[in-house]
Amino acid sequence: MLDGQIYGEPLVSSGRVYVATENDIVYELSAATGAVLWSTHLGRPVPSSDLPCGDITPNVGITGTPVIDQSRGEVFVVADELVNGGPAHMLTGLTTASGKVEVSTDVDPAGADAAALLQRTGLNLDDGQVVFGMGGNDGDCAAYRGRLIAVPETGGTPKIFTVDAAADESQGAIWMGGAAPVVDSSGDIWVTTGNGSVYSDNHAYDNSDSILELSPSLKLLQFFAPNNWATNNSQDLDMSAAPALLSDGQVLLTGKSRIVYLLNGAHLGGIGGQQAALNSACSQDIDGGVAVQGTTAYLPCGSGIIAVQAVNSPASLRLLWSSGTGGGPAIVAAGLVWTIGQNGVLYGLSPATGAVRQQASIGVPANHFPTPTVADGLLLAPVSDQVVALTAPAGASSAGSPSASQPAPTQSRAPAGNASSPTAAVGPGSGGLPAGAIAGLVAAGLLVIGALGWFAWRRRTTSSR
């Protein structure tokens, strides 16, 4: 076990697994054995009792998924730390080789109440910057504003875009169920925003309950909000899923309203400018990262993954299937849609029908939005305070390529090879499986992925806001 709960997604790079915990510790583990190669304790995490509200206990430390820049050999995290007796959010860059701290920058906006802020989204890279969102603690207590923050990888003054920025406004979290901001091929940044404090549409639009496209300098380029955005604010109906950028230039947007909106990515349309909408797409909130294949998006409905397909002409949406299975944000790998349920089961679903094709019990996750990872021939799943690894049996073949339409929110990935069977929990002292254990699992019929290629792409998620 690791020393703290895991709310973010494990990362894999060059045969190493990187994971961060709510105790403000970053680990590098051997992908082959799970042995700890190094660990770095960044600071003292913030006791949850020191915060005005929230649902992460007993400590709040590193909540958002890290990001790796392979060209720099550096992994970046945002840690909530006690500094001079109070909370502070510190962007820290560590060398992947040794865990040495290279950069440490306070990223709390000037004048903000750091105790009221939670760094929720995964981190991403864009034009030499680390990009991430901030929102409030669960319960929307105290005074905060949603922020998109971009910090040079070398450190320095952050750029900040503020939601609900007017003097009489607040809230508007950028949290996205823990998913990372999406960076498109032009370097523009796409995020969704939660409920703001404006409850009347007689008030000026405030960037809440929306999808926003921003430049790398964080200039707002365009937006979409539903006609009832102010009413959604009053009912806490966040846009809480990551934007889904489809291969034909269309964009899907959804969240707690359970309505899926189809948008023209080149012209989002402002207020009420959707091309089509799919009402009551599922029976629970849709929160977290999304997986995209072409014009189909696999969406993280709390009652089970759903598949929604967009049509360009005439513009329309079609619910392909509703699985009733899993519900944690999905990835597509080895020809299946993978999702983790709150019951502690990892499911592999048919992309065509949503039927369960593979499953494995892995243990109950620490948060509502656990997301598996694929890379370097591994399928990894975060479970409470450990990482469960599925590794390749000898001789398994590989195929597949990354998705071009929804860029991966890290530069740590390469198409991974081989297929997987359950092996061990990757964590301190796990030491891998005894010789012959993989063969025993396969013989027992527990092979999770057999002789299939990896689709090395994923979306990030963590816990509740």
GUBABA-115585 format. One record per residue (C-alpha): residue number from 1; residue in three letters; x, y, z. Coordinates in steps of 0.2 Angstrom, whole numbers, always signed. Last residue first. Layout:
NODE:resi:resn:X:Y:Z
NODE:NUM:Ala:X:Y:Z
...
This chain:
NODE:resi:resn:X:Y:Z
NODE:465:Arg:-78:+92:-32
NODE:464:Ser:-80:+73:-32
NODE:463:Ser:-65:+62:-35
NODE:462:Thr:-52:+60:-49
NODE:461:Thr:-53:+60:-67
NODE:460:Arg:-41:+60:-82
NODE:459:Arg:-45:+54:-100
NODE:458:Arg:-35:+41:-109
NODE:457:Trp:-27:+35:-125
NODE:456:Ala:-15:+21:-129
NODE:455:Phe:-27:+10:-139
NODE:454:Trp:-18:-6:-135
NODE:453:Gly:-19:-21:-146
NODE:452:Leu:-27:-38:-141
NODE:451:Ala:-19:-55:-138
NODE:450:Gly:-30:-58:-122
NODE:449:Ile:-36:-45:-110
NODE:448:Val:-44:-49:-93
NODE:447:Leu:-37:-67:-91
NODE:446:Leu:-46:-74:-76
NODE:445:Gly:-50:-91:-84
NODE:444:Ala:-41:-101:-71
NODE:443:Ala:-28:-106:-83
NODE:442:Val:-24:-87:-86
NODE:441:Leu:-22:-84:-67
NODE:440:Gly:-11:-99:-65
NODE:439:Ala:+0:-93:-80
NODE:438:Ile:+2:-76:-72
NODE:437:Ala:+7:-84:-55
NODE:436:Gly:+20:-94:-63
NODE:435:Ala:+34:-86:-53
NODE:434:Pro:+28:-76:-38
NODE:433:Leu:+19:-60:-42
NODE:432:Gly:+26:-43:-40
NODE:431:Gly:+36:-36:-26
NODE:430:Ser:+22:-28:-17
NODE:429:Gly:+33:-20:-5
NODE:428:Pro:+28:-2:-9
NODE:427:Gly:+14:-2:-22
NODE:426:Val:+8:-9:-38
NODE:425:Ala:-5:-22:-33
NODE:424:Ala:-2:-38:-43
NODE:423:Thr:-5:-48:-58
NODE:422:Pro:-21:-48:-68
NODE:421:Ser:-19:-53:-86
NODE:420:Ser:-14:-41:-100
NODE:419:Ala:-11:-39:-118
NODE:418:Asn:+5:-33:-128
NODE:417:Gly:+11:-16:-134
NODE:416:Ala:+9:+2:-129
NODE:415:Pro:+7:+16:-140
NODE:414:Ala:+17:+30:-132
NODE:413:Arg:+12:+41:-118
NODE:412:Ser:+20:+54:-107
NODE:411:Gln:+15:+69:-116
NODE:410:Thr:-1:+71:-106
NODE:409:Pro:-19:+76:-108
NODE:408:Ala:-21:+64:-123
NODE:407:Pro:-28:+73:-138
NODE:406:Gln:-46:+70:-142
NODE:405:Ser:-48:+68:-161
NODE:404:Ala:-31:+60:-165
NODE:403:Ser:-35:+44:-155
NODE:402:Pro:-19:+34:-151
NODE:401:Ser:-15:+19:-162
NODE:400:Gly:-19:+0:-162
NODE:399:Ala:-9:-16:-162
NODE:398:Ser:-1:-28:-150
NODE:397:Ser:+3:-47:-149
NODE:396:Ala:+4:-57:-134
NODE:395:Gly:+19:-68:-133
NODE:394:Ala:+22:-69:-115
NODE:393:Pro:+7:-64:-104
NODE:392:Ala:+5:-45:-103
NODE:391:Thr:+2:-35:-87
NODE:390:Leu:-13:-30:-77
NODE:389:Ala:-8:-18:-63
NODE:388:Val:-18:-13:-47
NODE:387:Val:-13:+3:-40
NODE:386:Gln:-13:+6:-21
NODE:385:Asp:-21:+17:-8
NODE:384:Ser:-39:+17:-13
NODE:383:Val:-39:+7:-29
NODE:382:Pro:-31:+16:-44
NODE:381:Ala:-32:+5:-60
NODE:380:Leu:-17:+1:-72
NODE:379:Leu:-18:-8:-89
NODE:378:Leu:+0:-11:-94
NODE:377:Gly:+9:-14:-110
NODE:376:Asp:+19:+2:-109
NODE:375:Ala:+3:+12:-108
NODE:374:Val:-15:+11:-102
NODE:373:Thr:-23:+20:-88
NODE:372:Pro:-39:+16:-78
NODE:371:Thr:-50:+30:-71
NODE:370:Pro:-57:+32:-53
NODE:369:Phe:-71:+45:-53
NODE:368:His:-81:+43:-36
NODE:367:Asn:-66:+42:-25
NODE:366:Ala:-55:+30:-15
NODE:365:Pro:-58:+15:-26
NODE:364:Val:-65:-2:-20
NODE:363:Gly:-55:-17:-24
NODE:362:Ile:-49:-25:-41
NODE:361:Ser:-62:-38:-46
NODE:360:Ala:-60:-42:-64
NODE:359:Gln:-71:-40:-79
NODE:358:Gln:-71:-45:-97
NODE:357:Arg:-84:-44:-111
NODE:356:Val:-98:-35:-103
NODE:355:Ala:-111:-29:-115
NODE:354:Gly:-110:-10:-120
NODE:353:Thr:-117:-14:-138
NODE:352:Ala:-104:-9:-151
NODE:351:Pro:-90:-3:-140
NODE:350:Ser:-91:-20:-130
NODE:349:Leu:-87:-17:-112
NODE:348:Gly:-72:-21:-102
NODE:347:Tyr:-76:-19:-83
NODE:346:Leu:-65:-16:-68
NODE:345:Val:-75:-21:-52
NODE:344:Gly:-73:-12:-36
NODE:343:Asn:-92:-10:-33
NODE:342:Gln:-90:+9:-36
NODE:341:Gly:-87:+3:-54
NODE:340:Ile:-72:+5:-65
NODE:339:Thr:-73:+8:-84
NODE:338:Trp:-65:+0:-99
NODE:337:Val:-72:+1:-117
NODE:336:Leu:-65:-13:-127
NODE:335:Gly:-55:-16:-143
NODE:334:Ala:-38:-18:-133
NODE:333:Ala:-41:-1:-125
NODE:332:Val:-54:+13:-125
NODE:331:Ile:-54:+23:-109
NODE:330:Ala:-70:+26:-98
NODE:329:Pro:-74:+38:-83
NODE:328:Gly:-81:+28:-69
NODE:327:Gly:-99:+22:-72
NODE:326:Gly:-97:+3:-71
NODE:325:Thr:-112:-5:-79
NODE:324:Gly:-129:+0:-83
NODE:323:Ser:-124:-1:-101
NODE:322:Ser:-134:+13:-110
NODE:321:Trp:-133:+11:-129
NODE:320:Leu:-131:+20:-145
NODE:319:Leu:-140:+36:-139
NODE:318:Arg:-141:+46:-155
NODE:317:Leu:-137:+64:-158
NODE:316:Ser:-141:+75:-172
NODE:315:Ala:-134:+87:-185
NODE:314:Pro:-142:+84:-202
NODE:313:Ser:-129:+81:-208
NODE:312:Asn:-116:+79:-195
NODE:311:Val:-121:+64:-185
NODE:310:Ala:-115:+62:-167
NODE:309:Gln:-115:+45:-157
NODE:308:Val:-118:+43:-139
NODE:307:Ala:-112:+28:-129
NODE:306:Ile:-117:+27:-110
NODE:305:Ile:-107:+21:-96
NODE:304:Gly:-116:+16:-80
NODE:303:Ser:-128:+23:-67
NODE:302:Gly:-116:+37:-63
NODE:301:Cys:-115:+42:-82
NODE:300:Pro:-97:+43:-88
NODE:299:Leu:-99:+46:-106
NODE:298:Tyr:-92:+35:-121
NODE:297:Ala:-91:+47:-136
NODE:296:Thr:-94:+42:-154
NODE:295:Thr:-90:+53:-169
NODE:294:Gly:-72:+45:-171
NODE:293:Gln:-68:+36:-155
NODE:292:Val:-69:+47:-140
NODE:291:Ala:-67:+43:-121
NODE:290:Val:-74:+55:-108
NODE:289:Gly:-67:+62:-92
NODE:288:Gly:-78:+66:-77
NODE:287:Asp:-96:+68:-72
NODE:286:Ile:-113:+63:-80
NODE:285:Asp:-126:+64:-66
NODE:284:Gln:-138:+50:-65
NODE:283:Ser:-153:+42:-75
NODE:282:Cys:-145:+43:-92
NODE:281:Ala:-147:+53:-108
NODE:280:Ser:-162:+62:-102
NODE:279:Asn:-163:+74:-116
NODE:278:Leu:-151:+73:-132
NODE:277:Ala:-148:+90:-139
NODE:276:Ala:-145:+97:-156
NODE:275:Gln:-135:+111:-165
NODE:274:Gln:-132:+120:-149
NODE:273:Gly:-132:+140:-149
NODE:272:Gly:-143:+143:-134
NODE:271:Ile:-131:+156:-127
NODE:270:Gly:-115:+157:-137
NODE:269:Gly:-115:+147:-154
NODE:268:Leu:-100:+136:-152
NODE:267:His:-94:+141:-169
NODE:266:Ala:-79:+131:-175
NODE:265:Gly:-83:+116:-163
NODE:264:Asn:-101:+115:-169
NODE:263:Leu:-110:+109:-154
NODE:262:Leu:-120:+94:-149
NODE:261:Tyr:-128:+95:-132
NODE:260:Val:-130:+80:-120
NODE:259:Ile:-143:+83:-107
NODE:258:Arg:-140:+74:-90
NODE:257:Ser:-142:+91:-81
NODE:256:Lys:-127:+85:-71
NODE:255:Gly:-115:+86:-85
NODE:254:Thr:-114:+87:-104
NODE:253:Leu:-105:+94:-119
NODE:252:Leu:-101:+85:-136
NODE:251:Val:-91:+94:-149
NODE:250:Gln:-91:+93:-168
NODE:249:Gly:-75:+95:-179
NODE:248:Asp:-77:+79:-188
NODE:247:Ser:-66:+69:-177
NODE:246:Leu:-75:+73:-161
NODE:245:Leu:-69:+84:-147
NODE:244:Ala:-78:+78:-131
NODE:243:Pro:-78:+92:-118
NODE:242:Ala:-74:+85:-100
NODE:241:Ala:-89:+81:-89
NODE:240:Ser:-96:+92:-75
NODE:239:Met:-106:+105:-84
NODE:238:Asp:-114:+109:-67
NODE:237:Leu:-132:+108:-62
NODE:236:Asp:-131:+115:-45
NODE:235:Gln:-150:+119:-46
NODE:234:Ser:-148:+138:-45
NODE:233:Asn:-134:+137:-58
NODE:232:Asn:-145:+127:-70
NODE:231:Thr:-158:+141:-68
NODE:230:Ala:-145:+153:-74
NODE:229:Trp:-139:+142:-88
NODE:228:Asn:-157:+140:-95
NODE:227:Asn:-153:+145:-113
NODE:226:Pro:-139:+133:-113
NODE:225:Ala:-121:+140:-113
NODE:224:Phe:-108:+140:-127
NODE:223:Phe:-92:+149:-128
NODE:222:Gln:-79:+157:-139
NODE:221:Leu:-61:+163:-139
NODE:220:Leu:-58:+168:-121
NODE:219:Lys:-40:+173:-119
NODE:218:Leu:-30:+161:-108
NODE:217:Ser:-13:+164:-117
NODE:216:Pro:-14:+147:-124
NODE:215:Ser:-30:+152:-132
NODE:214:Leu:-47:+148:-123
NODE:213:Glu:-62:+138:-128
NODE:212:Leu:-76:+138:-115
NODE:211:Ile:-90:+126:-112
NODE:210:Ser:-103:+132:-100
NODE:209:Asp:-112:+132:-83
NODE:208:Ser:-104:+148:-78
NODE:207:Asn:-96:+161:-90
NODE:206:Asp:-105:+175:-81
NODE:205:Tyr:-119:+180:-93
NODE:204:Ala:-126:+197:-88
NODE:203:His:-140:+196:-75
NODE:202:Asn:-158:+196:-82
NODE:201:Asp:-155:+177:-83
NODE:200:Ser:-157:+176:-65
NODE:199:Tyr:-148:+163:-53
NODE:198:Val:-130:+171:-54
NODE:197:Ser:-119:+162:-41
NODE:196:Gly:-110:+151:-53
NODE:195:Asn:-113:+132:-57
NODE:194:Gly:-99:+123:-65
NODE:193:Thr:-88:+126:-80
NODE:192:Thr:-82:+116:-94
NODE:191:Val:-64:+117:-102
NODE:190:Trp:-56:+118:-119
NODE:189:Ile:-38:+124:-122
NODE:188:Asp:-31:+130:-138
NODE:187:Gly:-15:+123:-143
NODE:186:Ser:-19:+121:-162
NODE:185:Ser:-20:+102:-161
NODE:184:Asp:-32:+103:-146
NODE:183:Val:-29:+104:-128
NODE:182:Val:-42:+97:-116
NODE:181:Pro:-42:+103:-98
NODE:180:Ala:-39:+87:-87
NODE:179:Ala:-54:+77:-80
NODE:178:Gly:-57:+78:-61
NODE:177:Gly:-76:+77:-62
NODE:176:Met:-75:+93:-74
NODE:175:Trp:-68:+104:-60
NODE:174:Ile:-68:+122:-67
NODE:173:Ala:-79:+129:-53
NODE:172:Gly:-91:+144:-57
NODE:171:Gln:-91:+150:-39
NODE:170:Ser:-93:+169:-37
NODE:169:Glu:-101:+185:-43
NODE:168:Asp:-105:+203:-37
NODE:167:Ala:-88:+210:-40
NODE:166:Ala:-87:+202:-58
NODE:165:Ala:-76:+187:-61
NODE:164:Asp:-88:+173:-62
NODE:163:Val:-75:+162:-70
NODE:162:Thr:-57:+168:-69
NODE:161:Phe:-43:+165:-82
NODE:160:Ile:-26:+165:-74
NODE:159:Lys:-8:+166:-81
NODE:158:Pro:+4:+161:-68
NODE:157:Thr:+20:+170:-64
NODE:156:Gly:+36:+160:-64
NODE:155:Gly:+41:+142:-65
NODE:154:Thr:+51:+132:-78
NODE:153:Glu:+35:+123:-84
NODE:152:Pro:+27:+140:-86
NODE:151:Val:+11:+141:-77
NODE:150:Ala:-7:+141:-84
NODE:149:Ile:-22:+143:-73
NODE:148:Leu:-40:+141:-77
NODE:147:Arg:-50:+147:-62
NODE:146:Gly:-67:+145:-54
NODE:145:Arg:-71:+158:-41
NODE:144:Tyr:-71:+155:-22
NODE:143:Ala:-81:+162:-6
NODE:142:Ala:-85:+150:+8
NODE:141:Cys:-95:+133:+4
NODE:140:Asp:-98:+125:-12
NODE:139:Gly:-103:+109:-4
NODE:138:Asp:-88:+99:-10
NODE:137:Asn:-73:+110:-10
NODE:136:Gly:-72:+124:-23
NODE:135:Gly:-65:+125:-41
NODE:134:Met:-48:+125:-49
NODE:133:Gly:-42:+121:-66
NODE:132:Phe:-26:+115:-74
NODE:131:Val:-12:+120:-87
NODE:130:Val:+6:+117:-86
NODE:129:Gln:+15:+128:-99
NODE:128:Gly:+28:+125:-112
NODE:127:Asp:+15:+127:-126
NODE:126:Asp:+2:+117:-118
NODE:125:Leu:+3:+103:-105
NODE:124:Asn:-11:+96:-95
NODE:123:Leu:-15:+93:-76
NODE:122:Gly:-30:+84:-70
NODE:121:Thr:-44:+94:-63
NODE:120:Arg:-48:+96:-45
NODE:119:Gln:-37:+109:-37
NODE:118:Leu:-48:+114:-22
NODE:117:Leu:-51:+132:-17
NODE:116:Ala:-60:+138:-1
NODE:115:Ala:-45:+136:+10
NODE:114:Ala:-34:+146:-3
NODE:113:Asp:-45:+161:+0
NODE:112:Ala:-41:+171:-15
NODE:111:Gly:-33:+188:-14
NODE:110:Ala:-20:+185:-27
NODE:109:Pro:-23:+168:-36
NODE:108:Asp:-16:+153:-28
NODE:107:Val:-2:+146:-39
NODE:106:Asp:+13:+145:-27
NODE:105:Thr:+27:+139:-37
NODE:104:Ser:+40:+125:-34
NODE:103:Val:+51:+119:-48
NODE:102:Glu:+66:+106:-49
NODE:101:Val:+61:+95:-34
NODE:100:Lys:+71:+79:-35
NODE:99:Gly:+61:+64:-38
NODE:98:Ser:+76:+54:-45
NODE:97:Ala:+74:+50:-63
NODE:96:Thr:+57:+58:-66
NODE:95:Thr:+63:+74:-61
NODE:94:Leu:+50:+83:-50
NODE:93:Gly:+40:+99:-55
NODE:92:Thr:+29:+106:-41
NODE:91:Leu:+14:+118:-43
NODE:90:Met:+10:+123:-25
NODE:89:His:-8:+126:-18
NODE:88:Ala:-7:+134:-1
NODE:87:Pro:-17:+130:+15
NODE:86:Gly:-12:+139:+31
NODE:85:Gly:+0:+137:+46
NODE:84:Asn:+15:+145:+38
NODE:83:Val:+12:+134:+23
NODE:82:Leu:+1:+119:+25
NODE:81:Glu:+1:+110:+8
NODE:80:Asp:-12:+107:-6
NODE:79:Ala:+0:+99:-20
NODE:78:Val:-1:+103:-38
NODE:77:Val:+9:+90:-48
NODE:76:Phe:+21:+90:-62
NODE:75:Val:+32:+76:-68
NODE:74:Glu:+49:+80:-77
NODE:73:Gly:+60:+71:-89
NODE:72:Arg:+61:+87:-99
NODE:71:Ser:+56:+79:-116
NODE:70:Gln:+45:+67:-107
NODE:69:Asp:+34:+80:-100
NODE:68:Ile:+23:+71:-87
NODE:67:Val:+6:+76:-80
NODE:66:Pro:-1:+74:-63
NODE:65:Thr:-19:+69:-59
NODE:64:Gly:-28:+81:-48
NODE:63:Thr:-30:+77:-29
NODE:62:Ile:-13:+80:-22
NODE:61:Gly:-15:+84:-3
NODE:60:Val:-31:+85:+6
NODE:59:Asn:-31:+75:+23
NODE:58:Pro:-43:+64:+33
NODE:57:Thr:-53:+65:+22
NODE:56:Ile:-59:+71:+5
NODE:55:Asp:-78:+77:+6
NODE:54:Gly:-77:+95:+8
NODE:53:Cys:-81:+110:+19
NODE:52:Pro:-73:+125:+27
NODE:51:Leu:-56:+117:+27
NODE:50:Asp:-45:+115:+42
NODE:49:Ser:-54:+99:+47
NODE:48:Ser:-49:+91:+31
NODE:47:Pro:-31:+92:+37
NODE:46:Val:-20:+100:+24
NODE:45:Pro:-5:+90:+18
NODE:44:Arg:+12:+93:+25
NODE:43:Gly:+25:+95:+12
NODE:42:Leu:+32:+88:-4
NODE:41:His:+36:+70:+2
NODE:40:Thr:+46:+62:-13
NODE:39:Ser:+46:+44:-16
NODE:38:Trp:+59:+34:-26
NODE:37:Leu:+61:+17:-34
NODE:36:Val:+46:+9:-25
NODE:35:Ala:+44:-9:-31
NODE:34:Gly:+28:-13:-41
NODE:33:Thr:+37:-27:-50
NODE:32:Ala:+38:-24:-68
NODE:31:Ala:+31:-6:-69
NODE:30:Ser:+44:-1:-56
NODE:29:Leu:+36:+13:-45
NODE:28:Glu:+39:+31:-44
NODE:27:Tyr:+30:+39:-30
NODE:26:Val:+24:+57:-26
NODE:25:Ile:+19:+61:-8
NODE:24:Asp:+7:+75:-3
NODE:23:Asn:-3:+64:+9
NODE:22:Glu:-17:+64:-3
NODE:21:Thr:-7:+53:-15
NODE:20:Ala:+3:+54:-31
NODE:19:Val:+7:+41:-44
NODE:18:Tyr:+20:+38:-57
NODE:17:Val:+23:+21:-64
NODE:16:Arg:+39:+17:-73
NODE:15:Gly:+44:+6:-88
NODE:14:Ser:+47:+21:-99
NODE:13:Ser:+32:+32:-94
NODE:12:Val:+16:+27:-85
NODE:11:Leu:+4:+38:-76
NODE:10:Pro:-8:+33:-62
NODE:9:Glu:-24:+43:-62
NODE:8:Gly:-29:+54:-48
NODE:7:Tyr:-38:+52:-31
NODE:6:Ile:-25:+40:-23
NODE:5:Gln:-27:+39:-4
NODE:4:Gly:-11:+40:+7
NODE:3:Asp:+5:+31:+11
NODE:2:Leu:+5:+18:-3
NODE:1:Met:+0:+0:+0
